Amino acid sequence: MAKRDQWGSKLGFIFAAIGSAVGLGNIWRFPYVVYKNGGGAFLIPYFVAIFTAGIPLMILEYAMGHKYRGSTPAAMARAKGSKLWEFLGWWPTFTAGFILCYYSVIIAWSARYLTFAFDKSWGSNPNTFFTEDFLRVSSGPFDLGGFRWDILLFMALIWLVNWFVCYRGVSKGIEKFSKVIIPTLFVILIIVAIRGITLPGATDGLNKLFTPDWSRLGDISVWTAAYSQVFFTLSLAMGIMMTYASYLPKKTDIVNTAFVTGLANSSNEILCSIAVFSILGFMSNSQGIPIDQISKDGGIGLAFVAFPQGINLMGDGFSNILGVLLFSCLIFAGLTSSISLLEAFSAPFTDKFKISRKKIVTVVSIVGFIVSSVFATGAGMYILDIVDEFINNYSILVVGLLEAILIGWILKTKVIQEHVNPISYYRAGKWWSISIRFIIPVMLGVMLCMKISQHLTSGYGGYESSALITIGLGIVCVILILAAVTAKLKWRANSPYAGKDKSGE
């Protein structure tokens, strides 16, 4: 079989995988999930979810990519030689492509705010500045309101970086970039956290974050929140991990690598939580208002409103530097994830149609930039919010559920165990099989049912049903159609995946 591109070292792969997992959600989502779901007590269901769902599913995806030596559609096609399985591989591929389109605009916002941080250009009212001056938000998702040209320019720069890194290949591009950016990101976060805990009121913020509310452990929503956080933060069911693992040497310790990646991401999330809630504690102390009124849900409001407010309150010479560091963190965390999304979307076309890496990465980057330009309009934030909600819950969640069912019950976990155990120091034993066959399907099934019930009874975000159906469900349907059509197309005759070889060797 044709020689694939390969990581230069196992460490390079680990840095790239960690980079994919360590995204914007680590900084602006995880701290609030902990805070709202029992504080320190939440760490119990969180780590239970890590060891019973996150790492087991990561082992599964690593093993599939490594055993069948292909990106997600190729690995699935070789596993069973079925169009249905190939379709399941194209589903996360196109999902990754759409995520990349809106993810790039958030990184562009971060890059623009990095320039604002040098002189606090957001002024004395960061909330008004963000929505009215910077985004110039329109009246609703169907009112585009024109382009925001500075955002479009910075988005073009983000796509250019993504293109350049992936264009250079796995070892010369993605690996080298990750080896520099990931250690730098951790160092910056440590500096921000140290500065945060030295601020007046920081202790109050950390007490709010980590004081355990043990009564919450009996609440099923807390446990589903833990599994939801773990599932989404590790870049699972997006085609990334299978694709990345397909570039590993044959004698790579799959199980241990999955543990290292998962726990490194968890360490980053906890470090982000310390940094964020130290700053929020300072803001609460300075303004005399409760922490939960500063930024109610984290997310975009935390990054582009609360952070600038906190920097304004500091008022010392270091505050500008802290702003530069905070937005640098967002840019670095975003770029490592967006690069992995571009690779996960591009590689399957190389595998199936034998299109060169340089050509497909270039075409995808140009088309992707054009598609993502809709998020640089006045309706961009509305469209982003709706698309993100529906892709996360009706595309990624369902793909993860189907992966566990199809590989746990049809391919059989034994096939994966026979591949990973001889090359891994720690064995994927019964605990792994039970997780794949029972725990993951049950938890993801419960999460899916809860989300469907919520959307049917309460809608989402106060949007009209027409917007949710047209934009939210519409994008999911487009993903499914593209996946089905692409799976039906024939493999190039000289593609190593065109035959019926299922050995993966």
C-alpha positions as CSV (number, residue, x, y, z in Angstrom):
1,M,0.0,0.0,0.0
2,A,1.2,3.6,-0.8
3,K,3.3,5.3,1.8
4,R,1.5,7.8,3.9
5,D,2.8,11.0,5.4
6,Q,4.0,10.3,8.9
7,W,4.7,12.2,12.2
8,G,8.4,12.9,12.8
9,S,8.0,11.7,16.4
10,K,5.5,10.5,18.9
11,L,5.9,13.7,20.9
12,G,5.0,15.7,17.8
13,F,1.8,13.7,17.4
14,I,0.9,14.2,21.1
15,F,1.4,17.9,20.8
16,A,-0.8,18.0,17.7
17,A,-3.5,15.9,19.3
18,I,-3.4,18.1,22.5
19,G,-3.5,21.1,20.3
20,S,-6.7,19.9,18.7
21,A,-8.3,19.1,22.1
22,V,-7.1,22.4,23.7
23,G,-9.5,24.8,22.1
24,L,-11.4,27.9,22.9
25,G,-13.9,26.0,25.0
26,N,-11.1,25.1,27.5
27,I,-10.8,28.8,28.3
28,W,-14.3,30.1,28.2
29,R,-16.6,27.1,28.7
30,F,-15.1,24.6,31.1
31,P,-14.7,27.1,34.1
32,Y,-18.4,27.9,33.9
33,V,-19.4,24.3,33.6
34,V,-17.6,23.5,36.8
35,Y,-19.0,26.6,38.5
36,K,-22.6,25.8,37.6
37,N,-22.5,22.1,38.3
38,G,-21.3,21.7,41.9
39,G,-17.9,23.4,41.9
40,G,-15.2,21.1,43.2
41,A,-17.8,18.2,43.4
42,F,-18.2,18.4,39.6
43,L,-14.6,17.1,39.2
44,I,-15.8,13.7,40.3
45,P,-18.3,13.1,37.4
46,Y,-15.9,15.0,35.2
47,F,-13.0,12.5,35.8
48,V,-15.4,9.6,35.7
49,A,-16.5,10.8,32.3
50,I,-12.8,11.1,31.2
51,F,-12.0,7.5,32.1
52,T,-15.3,5.9,31.0
53,A,-16.0,7.9,27.8
54,G,-13.4,10.4,26.7
55,I,-10.3,8.3,26.8
56,P,-12.1,5.0,25.6
57,L,-13.5,6.8,22.6
58,M,-10.2,8.4,21.9
59,I,-8.5,4.9,22.0
60,L,-11.2,3.7,19.6
61,E,-10.6,6.6,17.1
62,Y,-6.8,6.3,17.4
63,A,-7.0,2.6,16.8
64,M,-9.2,2.9,13.8
65,G,-7.0,5.4,12.1
66,H,-3.8,3.5,13.0
67,K,-5.0,0.1,12.1
68,Y,-6.6,1.0,8.8
69,R,-4.0,3.6,7.9
70,G,-6.5,6.2,6.6
71,S,-8.6,9.3,7.3
72,T,-12.0,8.7,8.8
73,P,-13.9,7.7,5.6
74,A,-11.0,5.5,4.4
75,A,-10.6,3.8,7.8
76,M,-14.4,3.2,8.0
77,A,-14.5,1.9,4.4
78,R,-11.6,-0.6,5.0
79,A,-13.1,-1.8,8.3
80,K,-16.2,-3.3,6.8
81,G,-16.1,-2.5,3.1
82,S,-19.6,-1.0,3.4
83,K,-21.0,2.3,2.0
84,L,-22.8,2.8,5.2
85,W,-19.6,2.7,7.2
86,E,-18.0,5.0,4.7
87,F,-20.9,7.4,5.0
88,L,-20.3,7.5,8.8
89,G,-16.8,8.5,8.0
90,W,-17.8,11.4,5.7
91,W,-20.4,12.7,8.2
92,P,-17.8,13.9,10.7
93,T,-15.6,15.0,7.8
94,F,-18.2,17.5,6.5
95,T,-19.0,18.4,10.0
96,A,-15.4,19.4,10.6
97,G,-15.5,21.6,7.5
98,F,-18.5,23.6,8.7
99,I,-17.1,23.9,12.2
100,L,-13.9,25.3,10.7
101,C,-15.9,28.0,8.8
102,Y,-17.4,29.5,11.9
103,Y,-14.5,28.7,14.2
104,S,-12.2,30.8,12.0
105,V,-14.3,34.0,12.7
106,I,-13.9,33.6,16.5
107,I,-10.2,33.3,16.1
108,A,-10.4,36.4,13.8
109,W,-12.2,38.3,16.6
110,S,-9.5,37.2,19.0
111,A,-6.8,38.4,16.7
112,R,-8.5,41.8,16.2
113,Y,-8.9,42.1,20.0
114,L,-5.2,41.4,20.4
115,T,-4.6,44.7,18.5
116,F,-7.2,46.4,20.7
117,A,-5.5,45.2,23.9
118,F,-2.3,47.3,23.4
119,D,-4.2,50.5,24.1
120,K,-7.6,49.2,25.4
121,S,-9.4,50.4,22.2
122,W,-12.6,48.8,23.5
123,G,-13.0,51.9,25.8
124,S,-14.9,52.1,29.1
125,N,-17.9,50.0,28.0
126,P,-16.6,46.8,26.4
127,N,-20.2,45.4,26.1
128,T,-21.4,48.2,23.9
129,F,-18.2,48.2,21.9
130,F,-18.3,44.5,21.1
131,T,-21.9,44.3,19.9
132,E,-22.5,47.8,18.4
133,D,-19.1,49.1,17.4
134,F,-17.1,45.9,16.6
135,L,-19.7,43.4,15.4
136,R,-22.5,46.0,14.6
137,V,-25.0,43.2,15.2
138,S,-28.0,43.3,13.0
139,S,-31.7,42.8,14.1
140,G,-31.7,39.0,13.6
141,P,-30.2,36.0,11.8
142,F,-32.0,36.8,8.5
143,D,-30.8,40.4,8.5
144,L,-27.2,40.2,7.2
145,G,-26.5,43.9,7.6
146,G,-23.4,44.0,5.5
147,F,-19.8,42.9,5.9
148,R,-17.5,43.9,8.7
149,W,-14.4,44.4,6.6
150,D,-11.8,44.4,9.5
151,I,-13.2,41.0,10.7
152,L,-13.1,39.7,7.1
153,L,-9.4,40.8,6.8
154,F,-8.4,39.1,10.0
155,M,-10.4,36.0,9.0
156,A,-8.4,35.9,5.8
157,L,-5.2,36.0,7.8
158,I,-6.4,33.0,10.0
159,W,-7.2,31.0,6.8
160,L,-3.8,31.9,5.5
161,V,-2.1,30.5,8.6
162,N,-4.2,27.3,8.5
163,W,-3.4,26.9,4.8
164,F,0.3,27.4,5.2
165,V,0.7,24.9,8.1
166,C,-1.4,22.2,6.4
167,Y,0.2,22.8,3.0
168,R,3.6,22.0,4.4
169,G,2.4,18.6,5.5
170,V,2.2,16.6,8.7
171,S,5.7,16.6,10.0
172,K,7.0,19.8,8.5
173,G,3.8,21.8,9.0
174,I,1.4,20.6,11.7
175,E,4.0,18.9,13.9
176,K,6.5,21.8,13.9
177,F,3.7,24.3,14.5
178,S,2.3,22.3,17.4
179,K,5.7,21.8,19.0
180,V,6.1,25.6,19.3
181,I,2.6,26.7,20.0
182,I,1.4,24.2,22.6
183,P,4.3,24.7,25.1
184,T,4.0,28.5,24.5
185,L,0.3,28.4,25.2
186,F,0.9,26.5,28.5
187,V,3.6,29.0,29.6
188,I,1.3,32.0,28.8
189,L,-1.6,30.4,30.8
190,I,0.7,29.8,33.8
191,I,1.8,33.5,33.7
192,V,-1.9,34.6,33.4
193,A,-2.9,32.3,36.3
194,I,0.0,33.5,38.5
195,R,-1.0,37.1,37.8
196,G,-4.7,36.2,38.4
197,I,-4.2,34.6,41.9
198,T,-2.2,37.7,43.0
199,L,-5.1,40.1,42.3
200,P,-7.3,41.3,45.2
201,G,-10.4,39.1,45.5
202,A,-8.9,36.2,43.5
203,T,-9.4,33.9,46.5
204,D,-13.1,34.7,46.5
205,G,-13.3,33.6,42.8
206,L,-11.4,30.4,43.4
207,N,-13.6,29.6,46.4
208,K,-16.7,30.1,44.3
209,L,-15.2,27.8,41.6
210,F,-13.9,24.9,43.7
211,T,-16.1,24.8,46.9
212,P,-17.9,21.5,46.4
213,D,-21.7,21.2,46.5
214,W,-22.0,17.5,47.2
215,S,-25.8,17.6,46.8
216,R,-25.4,18.2,43.1
217,L,-23.9,14.7,42.6
218,G,-27.4,13.3,42.7
219,D,-28.5,15.4,39.8
220,I,-28.5,13.6,36.4
221,S,-28.0,16.9,34.6
222,V,-24.6,17.3,36.3
223,W,-23.5,14.0,35.1
224,T,-24.7,14.7,31.5
225,A,-22.9,18.0,31.7
226,A,-19.7,16.2,32.6
227,Y,-20.0,13.7,29.7
228,S,-20.9,16.5,27.4
229,Q,-17.9,18.6,28.4
230,V,-15.5,15.6,28.0
231,F,-16.9,14.5,24.7
232,F,-16.7,17.9,23.0
233,T,-13.4,19.1,24.5
234,L,-11.4,16.1,23.2
235,S,-12.3,16.7,19.5
236,L,-14.1,13.4,19.3
237,A,-16.4,12.4,16.4
238,M,-15.0,15.1,14.2
239,G,-12.7,12.9,12.1
240,I,-9.6,14.5,13.6
241,M,-8.2,11.8,15.8
242,M,-8.6,9.0,13.3
243,T,-6.9,11.1,10.7
244,Y,-4.1,12.2,13.0
245,A,-3.6,8.6,14.1
246,S,-3.3,7.3,10.5
247,Y,0.1,9.1,10.3
248,L,1.5,7.3,13.3
249,P,4.3,4.6,12.9
250,K,3.0,1.0,13.1
251,K,4.6,0.3,16.5
252,T,3.0,3.2,18.5
253,D,1.6,2.8,22.0
254,I,-2.1,3.7,21.3
255,V,-3.5,3.4,24.8
256,N,-0.9,5.3,26.6
257,T,-1.0,8.1,24.0
258,A,-4.7,8.5,24.5
259,F,-4.3,8.7,28.3
260,V,-1.5,11.4,27.9
261,T,-3.6,13.4,25.5
262,G,-6.8,13.3,27.6
263,L,-5.1,14.1,30.9
264,A,-3.0,16.9,29.3
265,N,-6.2,18.5,28.1
266,S,-7.8,18.1,31.5
267,S,-4.7,19.8,33.1
268,N,-5.1,22.7,30.7
269,E,-8.8,23.0,31.5
270,I,-8.1,23.2,35.2
271,L,-5.3,25.8,34.7
272,C,-7.7,27.9,32.5
273,S,-10.3,27.7,35.3
274,I,-7.8,29.0,37.9
275,A,-6.8,31.9,35.6
276,V,-10.4,32.8,34.7
277,F,-12.0,32.7,38.1
278,S,-9.1,34.5,39.7
279,I,-9.8,37.4,37.4
280,L,-13.6,37.1,37.9
281,G,-13.0,37.2,41.7
282,F,-11.0,40.4,41.3
283,M,-13.8,41.9,39.2
284,S,-16.4,40.9,41.7
285,N,-14.4,42.4,44.5
286,S,-13.7,45.6,42.6
287,Q,-17.3,46.2,41.5
288,G,-19.2,44.8,44.4
289,I,-21.3,42.5,42.3
290,P,-21.7,38.7,42.3
291,I,-19.5,36.6,40.0
292,D,-22.5,35.1,38.2
293,Q,-23.6,38.6,37.1
294,I,-20.3,39.4,35.4
295,S,-20.7,36.8,32.7
296,K,-23.6,34.5,33.2
297,D,-22.6,31.6,30.9
298,G,-19.0,32.2,29.9
299,G,-18.4,31.8,26.1
300,I,-18.1,34.8,23.8
301,G,-19.3,37.2,26.6
302,L,-16.5,36.1,28.8
303,A,-13.8,36.5,26.2
304,F,-14.8,39.7,24.5
305,V,-16.7,41.6,27.3
306,A,-15.7,40.3,30.7
307,F,-12.0,40.0,30.0
308,P,-11.7,43.6,28.7
309,Q,-13.8,44.9,31.7
310,G,-11.4,43.1,34.0
311,I,-8.3,44.6,32.2
312,N,-9.9,48.1,32.5
313,L,-10.4,47.6,36.2
314,M,-6.8,46.7,36.8
315,G,-5.6,50.0,35.5
316,D,-1.9,49.3,36.1
317,G,1.0,49.0,33.6
318,F,0.7,45.2,33.5
319,S,-3.0,45.3,32.5
320,N,-2.2,45.9,28.8
321,I,0.3,43.1,28.8
322,L,-2.3,40.8,30.5
323,G,-4.7,41.6,27.7
324,V,-2.2,40.8,25.1
325,L,-1.5,37.4,26.8
326,L,-5.2,36.6,27.2
327,F,-6.0,37.1,23.6
328,S,-2.8,35.4,22.5
329,C,-4.1,32.3,24.4
330,L,-7.4,32.5,22.5
331,I,-5.5,32.8,19.2
332,F,-3.1,29.9,19.9
333,A,-5.8,27.6,21.3
334,G,-8.0,28.4,18.3
335,L,-5.3,27.9,15.6
336,T,-4.2,24.5,16.8
337,S,-7.8,23.3,16.7
338,S,-8.6,25.0,13.3
339,I,-5.5,23.4,11.8
340,S,-6.7,20.0,12.9
341,L,-10.1,20.6,11.4
342,L,-8.6,21.6,8.1
343,E,-6.5,18.5,8.1
344,A,-9.5,16.3,9.0
345,F,-11.5,17.7,6.2
346,S,-8.8,17.7,3.5
347,A,-7.2,14.3,4.1
348,P,-10.2,12.2,3.1
349,F,-10.3,13.7,-0.4
350,T,-6.6,12.8,-0.9
351,D,-7.3,9.3,0.2
352,K,-10.4,8.8,-2.0
353,F,-9.7,10.9,-5.1
354,K,-5.9,11.0,-5.0
355,I,-5.9,14.8,-5.0
356,S,-2.5,16.1,-3.8
357,R,-2.3,17.6,-0.4
358,K,-1.2,21.0,-1.7
359,K,-4.1,21.2,-4.2
360,I,-6.9,20.1,-1.8
361,V,-5.7,22.3,1.1
362,T,-5.5,25.3,-1.2
363,V,-9.0,24.7,-2.7
364,V,-10.6,24.0,0.7
365,S,-9.0,27.1,2.2
366,I,-10.3,29.4,-0.6
367,V,-13.8,27.9,-0.6
368,G,-13.8,27.8,3.2
369,F,-13.0,31.5,3.5
370,I,-15.8,32.3,1.0
371,V,-18.3,30.3,3.0
372,S,-17.1,31.6,6.4
373,S,-17.6,35.2,5.1
374,V,-21.2,35.0,6.2
375,F,-20.0,35.0,9.8
376,A,-18.3,38.4,9.2
377,T,-21.7,40.0,8.6
378,G,-24.0,41.7,11.1
379,A,-25.9,38.5,11.5
380,G,-22.7,36.5,11.9
381,M,-23.0,36.0,15.7
382,Y,-26.7,34.8,15.4
383,I,-25.9,32.3,12.6
384,L,-22.8,31.1,14.5
385,D,-24.8,30.5,17.7
386,I,-27.5,28.5,15.9
387,V,-25.2,26.4,13.7
388,D,-22.9,25.6,16.6
389,E,-25.8,24.4,18.8
390,F,-27.2,22.1,16.1
391,I,-23.9,20.7,14.8
392,N,-22.8,19.9,18.3
393,N,-26.0,18.1,19.3
394,Y,-27.3,16.6,16.1
395,S,-24.1,15.9,14.2
396,I,-21.2,15.4,16.5
397,L,-23.3,13.7,19.2
398,V,-25.0,11.3,16.9
399,V,-21.7,10.4,15.1
400,G,-20.1,9.6,18.5
401,L,-23.1,7.5,19.4
402,L,-23.0,5.6,16.1
403,E,-19.3,5.1,16.3
404,A,-19.7,3.4,19.7
405,I,-22.6,1.2,18.5
406,L,-21.2,0.2,15.2
407,I,-17.7,-0.5,16.4
408,G,-18.8,-1.9,19.8
409,W,-21.5,-4.2,18.4
410,I,-20.9,-4.8,14.7
411,L,-17.1,-4.6,14.1
412,K,-16.7,-5.9,17.7
413,T,-14.4,-4.4,20.3
414,K,-12.2,-7.5,20.1
415,V,-10.9,-6.4,16.7
416,I,-9.6,-3.1,18.1
417,Q,-8.2,-4.8,21.2
418,E,-6.3,-7.3,19.2
419,H,-4.7,-4.4,17.3
420,V,-3.8,-2.0,20.2
421,N,-2.9,-4.4,23.0
422,P,0.2,-5.9,21.5
423,I,1.7,-2.5,20.9
424,S,0.5,-0.8,24.1
425,Y,2.0,-0.9,27.6
426,Y,-1.4,-0.7,29.1
427,R,-4.1,-3.0,27.8
428,A,-7.5,-2.0,26.6
429,G,-9.3,-4.6,28.6
430,K,-12.8,-5.2,29.8
431,W,-13.2,-1.7,31.1
432,W,-12.6,-0.4,27.6
433,S,-15.1,-2.8,26.0
434,I,-17.8,-2.0,28.6
435,S,-17.3,1.7,28.1
436,I,-17.6,1.4,24.3
437,R,-20.5,-1.0,24.2
438,F,-22.6,0.3,27.1
439,I,-21.5,3.5,29.0
440,I,-20.9,5.7,25.9
441,P,-24.1,4.7,24.0
442,V,-26.2,5.2,27.1
443,M,-24.8,8.5,28.1
444,L,-24.8,10.0,24.6
445,G,-28.3,8.6,24.1
446,V,-29.5,10.3,27.2
447,M,-27.8,13.6,26.2
448,L,-29.4,13.4,22.8
449,C,-32.9,12.8,24.2
450,M,-32.6,15.6,26.7
451,K,-31.4,18.0,24.0
452,I,-34.3,17.0,21.6
453,S,-36.8,17.5,24.5
454,Q,-35.3,20.9,25.3
455,H,-35.5,22.1,21.7
456,L,-39.0,20.9,21.2
457,T,-40.4,22.4,24.4
458,S,-38.3,25.6,24.8
459,G,-36.6,26.2,21.4
460,Y,-33.1,27.7,21.7
461,G,-31.7,31.1,22.5
462,G,-35.0,32.9,22.0
463,Y,-34.7,32.4,18.2
464,E,-37.8,32.0,16.0
465,S,-38.6,28.4,14.9
466,S,-38.0,29.4,11.3
467,A,-34.4,30.4,12.1
468,L,-33.7,27.2,14.0
469,I,-35.2,25.0,11.2
470,T,-33.7,26.9,8.3
471,I,-30.2,27.6,9.7
472,G,-29.7,24.9,12.3
473,L,-31.4,21.8,11.0
474,G,-30.7,23.0,7.4
475,I,-27.0,22.9,7.9
476,V,-27.2,19.4,9.5
477,C,-29.2,18.2,6.5
478,V,-26.7,19.7,4.1
479,I,-23.9,17.8,6.0
480,L,-25.9,14.5,5.7
481,I,-26.5,15.0,2.0
482,L,-22.9,15.9,1.2
483,A,-21.7,12.8,3.2
484,A,-24.2,10.5,1.4
485,V,-23.3,11.8,-2.1
486,T,-19.5,11.6,-1.5
487,A,-19.8,8.1,-0.1
488,K,-21.5,7.0,-3.3
489,L,-18.7,8.2,-5.5
490,K,-16.2,5.7,-6.6
491,W,-12.7,5.5,-5.2
492,R,-9.9,6.2,-7.6
493,A,-8.6,3.0,-9.1
494,N,-5.0,3.6,-7.8
495,S,-6.2,4.6,-4.3
496,P,-4.9,2.1,-1.7
497,Y,-8.4,2.1,-0.2
498,A,-10.2,1.1,-3.4
499,G,-9.7,-2.6,-2.9
500,K,-11.1,-5.0,-0.4
501,D,-8.1,-5.2,1.8
502,K,-9.3,-4.9,5.4
503,S,-6.2,-5.9,7.2
504,G,-4.9,-2.4,7.7
505,E,-1.4,-3.8,7.5
